[in-house]
Amino acid sequence: MTAQTQSLKGLDLLAEIARLKKERNAVILAHYYQKPEIQDLADFVGDSLDLSRKAAATNAEVIAFCGVRFMAETAKILSPEKIVILPDMDAGCSLEDSCPPDQFKAFRDAHPDHIALTYINCSAAVKALSDIIVTSSSADVILKQIPNEQKIIFGPDRHLGGYLARKTGRDMLLWPGICIVHQAFSETELLKLKAEHPGAPVAAHPECPPHIIDHSDHVGSTKSILDFAIHSPSKTILVATEPHIIHQMEKAAPDKTFIGVPGGDGNCNCNMCPYMALNTLEKLYVALRDLEPRIELDAETMAKARVPLERMLEMAGRTVGQGDVGMPKISGD
C-alpha cells in the first residue's frame, strides 16, 4: 500500500470530491470509456470533443477530465484560460503514441502535395501540424467537401482511414496507427456471439479492423453507437467498442441486454482500454485537491492546433444526433 493510498484511507471520496469541486469551481468530465463510478459522479459524460465544448461553455475555472491525455489537451486548447487536470498523466492513447510529432512532420514534408486530415485521437503537437481535424462522426461529411483531386494523408488510425476510403471511394495515404482496444476484437468470438444471439445487431466503432466492421449492422462513433443501441427495436445488442459505454446503455434502456464483443480468445480483458482504467476516484480526488497533474501547452501550439479544430467545426456544420459534433462555434481566443 502506498503512502498516498494510506493517507486516503477512511475518506468519503464522493463527499470530498463534491466538496473540492465546489471549492475549486470545477467541472468534472467523464468519457464513455471510464469506470461506472466515475461516469456517475461526472457533470458531463460523452465523447471527447463534445465534453471539451460543454466544459468551454461553463463558467468553471477548473476542468477535471477523466479520460486520456489527448482529450484533456483538446479541452485546454478550447479553454486556454481554464486549469485542466487529468487524474493520471500516464493515461495516454495507443493512437497518439503511434504518431510522434517529429515523424508526422517528416511524413508531411515527404508528401507536400497532400493535406493532412487528422483524427482527433492525436497529440496537440500533431493537431498543430494538421490541416483539418476530424472525429469518427464528422470525417465523412468533411471528406465530401474536399475535391477528389486533392491528395490526402489520413492519420493516425489506419482502420478508420481504411473504413472511410472504402465508404467514400477516396484513395488516401494512411498513417499506420491502431487503437489497441479495437484491434483486439476477435472475429471468431463475434461469430460465436452472433450464433448464440441470432438476429442481434452488431454496433461497432470504425476504429475496428475490417473483419469486425464487415459483420456489423451499425458503424459509428461512441455517441452514435449509444444512440443506435438505445433506439434499436432489438432487445439484445452486440457492442464492438470499449465496454464501459454499456453502463450508459443499461441506464437508458434497462429492458435490453447489451453484450460486449470479447477480444482475443474471449478469456482476456483486452477489450477494455488500459489507459482509461488508470483514472480512479482516488486519483480524481488528489487531482482536485492539488490541481495536479495539470495540462500545460505553449501558446503557439494551442493557436496552431485550434485552426484545424475550427475548420472541422465549420465544415461539419450542425450534425447533432449523428455523432459527437455539435454547433460549429468555438469560444476562446
N, C-alpha and C positions, 0 to 999 in steps of 0.2 A: 504494500500500500504506500503510495507516495505521500509526501508531506502535504501537498495540495489537497489530495483526497481526504486525508485525516482532518485537515482544517475545515472541511465542509461537512464532516460527519455531524448529523443531528440537525442540520439546517433544513428548514422548509423551503426547498428550492423554488417551488412555484410561487410562494408568497414573496420570497426575496427577489425573484426575477420581476414580479409585478411591481414591487416597491422601487427597484432600481430603474425600471422602465419609466415610471412616473417621475422620479428624481432627475433622470437624465434627459427627459423629454425625448424618449427613443421610440422608434417603431421597429417591430420585430417581423422579419420576413422569413418565410419558410418555403423552400422549393417542394414540389410534389414528391421528390425522392427522399425527403427527410423522414426520420422516425415519427410514428404517430404522435408521441408525446410532445414533440417539437411542433408538428403541424397544429396540434390542438391549442397551443398557447400563443401561436403567432397572430399578429394583426391581419396579415395577408398571407394566403397560400396560393402558389401559382407557378407559371413558367418564369424563367429568369428575367426576360425583358419586361414583361408585364409587371413583375414585382418592383423592378427598378423605377418604372414610370409611376407606379402607385406611390412609392416612397417619395419621389420627387414632388408629388402633388400635395404631400402633407406638410405641416409646419414643424415636423420633428427635426431636432438638431442632431440626432444620432440615428443611424441605420444599423441595426444588428441583422446581418444577412446570414441566415442559416442555409447554406448552400455550398458552392465551391468558389474558389478564388476568382475565376474569370467573371462570375456573376457579381461578386462584390465589387470588382473593378468597374464593371458596367454601371453599377449603382453610383460609384464615385464619379464616373465620367458625366453622368446625367445630373448629379447633385454635388458639384465640386465644393460647395460651401459647407456641406454636412460632414460630420465624422462618420466613417463607415468602418464597422468592426466585423470580423469574421471569427467565430468561436475557435477554429483551429486553422492556422495558416498553412498547414500541410494538406488541407482539403483542396487538392488540385483536380486535374482532369486529364485523362489519357489523350484526349484530342488536343488539348493545349500543349501537353508535353511533347506530342508528336510533331509540333510545328514551332521550333525555336525561331525567334525573330531574325537572327542573322542568316539562317538557312533560307527562310522565306524570302528575305530581301535578295539574296543571291539568285534564287529561283526566279523572282520577278525580273531582276536585271538581265537574266538569260533569255527572257521572253518579253522584250519591250513592246511588242505589238499586242499583248494580251492585257485585259483589265482583270483585276482581282476581285472576284465575288467570294466573299469570305463568310463562313458560318460563324455565328455569334459565339460558339464554343471555342474561343481562342483568347490569347492574352491581349491586354490593352496595347502592347507594343506591336502585335500583328495587326490589330484593328487599325492602328495608325499607318500601317503600310498598305492598307486595302483601299479599294475604290468604293465598294458597296458592301455593307454587312447584310446578311440575310438570316432569317430564322427558318425553321423547318416549315412553317406555315406561309411565310411571305416569299420564299425563294421562287416558286412557280410564277407568281404574279409579277415579280421583278424580272425574271428571265424573259417573259413575253414582251417586255418593253425595251429589251436590248436588241439592236439589229442583228440579223442572222449572220452577217459577215464579220461581226465583231468577235474576235477571238477571246476566250475566257479561261482564266485559271480559277478552279474551284478548290477550296480547301477549308479546313483541314480534313473533313470527313469524306473519305472516298466512297463510302456506301451511300450517303446522302447525295453526293455528286453523281454517282452512277444511277441512282434511282431517278434523279431529275433528268439526266441525259436520256434515259430510256423513255421517260414520260413525255419529254418535250422534243426529242429528236436532236437536241443540241449536242455538238461534239465539243466537250470541254476537257482541258488539261487538268487532271485530278491530282491533288496532293495526297500522298499515301497514308493518311491517318485513319484511325479507327477508334470507336468507343469500345473499351474492353468489356463493358456490360452487354451491349447489344451484339457484339461479335460472338459472345459466348453462347447465345441461344442455340439449342440443338434442334435440327430438323427432325431427327429420329424421335426425340421426346415430344415435339409438337405434333407429329403424325400419330403418336400413341394417344395423346390427349384428344385429337380430333376423332379418333376411332372410339374412344371412351365416351365422348360427348358429341354424338352425331348431330349436325345442324348448328352447333355452337359457333358463332362467328369469331374470327381472329382479328384483333386490333393490334397493329404493330407500328412502331416508330420507324421512320425512314433511315435511321442510323443502323438498322438491322441489315445483315447481308442478304443478297438476293434469294437465297434458298429459304429464308423466312418470309420475306416480302411476297414471294410467289404463292405462298399458301394463305395469304392474309385477305380478309374481306374489307378492311379499312386500314389505310396507311396515313398517319398524320402526326402532328406534334402532340406533346403530352396533354395539352388542353383539348385538342381535337379528339384524342383517344378517350379522354374522360367524358366528353360530351357524347361521343358515339356509344360508349358503354352504358351511360345513363339512359339515353333515349332509344336504344335499340329495343325492339319488341322481344328479343330473345331473353330468356331467363338465365342463361349461362353464357358468359363471355370469356374467351381465352385472351390473355393480355401479354403481349410481347414487348414489354418495356420494363423499366425498373419497378419492382412490385410494390414499393411503398405508395405508389399512386392508388393502389387498390383501397387504401384507407379512405380516401375521398369518395371513391365509387360506392363503398359499403355504407358510408354516411348518407349519400344522396339517394341510393337505391337499395335499401336493406332487404328487399324481397328478392334480389337477384344473387347469383353466385358468380364470383369473379375468380378466375384461376390464372395464376402467373405461369407463363411458359418457363420450364426449367432450362438451366444451362448445363453444359457438359453431359454427363450420363444420368442427370436427374437427381443425383445424390449430393450435389455441391450447392453452395450459396453464391455461385458465380453470376447469378442473375441480379445480385444486389451490388450497388456501387460502393466500393470500399472507401472512396473519398468522401461521399456524402455521409457515411457512417461515422466519420471522425467527429462530427459535431454531436455534442451531448448537452443535456441540461446543465451539468456541472460546468462545462466549458462556456456555455452561454452566460451563466451567472458570473463567472470570473471575468469574461469579456465586458459585460455591462459594468461590473464593479471597477475594473481597472481601465476601461476604454482601450483595451489592447487584446489581441493583435489588431492593429489598425492598418487599413489600406492607404498607402501613400503613393501617389503618382505625380510626376512632374507636370507642370502646366502645359508644356509643349506637347507631350504625349497625349494628354487629355484633349487638347484642342484638335490635334490631328485625328484622334480616334472618334471624336464627336462628328466629324464631317461625314464619314461613310455611314454612321448610325442615322444621321439626319436624312441622308439620301435614301436609306432604306424606308424610313417612315414616310417620306414624301412619295416614294414610288409604290409603297404597299397600299397607301390610302386607307380607307375605312374597312378593315377586314375583321371587325368584331364578330365573334361567333364562328370564325373559320380557323382560329388558332390563337396565337399569342401576340398579335399585333393589333393595337387599337388606333386611336386617332393620331394623325400624323403631325404631332407637335411635341417638341422637346423644350422644356423650360431650362433656364440657366444661361450662362454666358457662352 
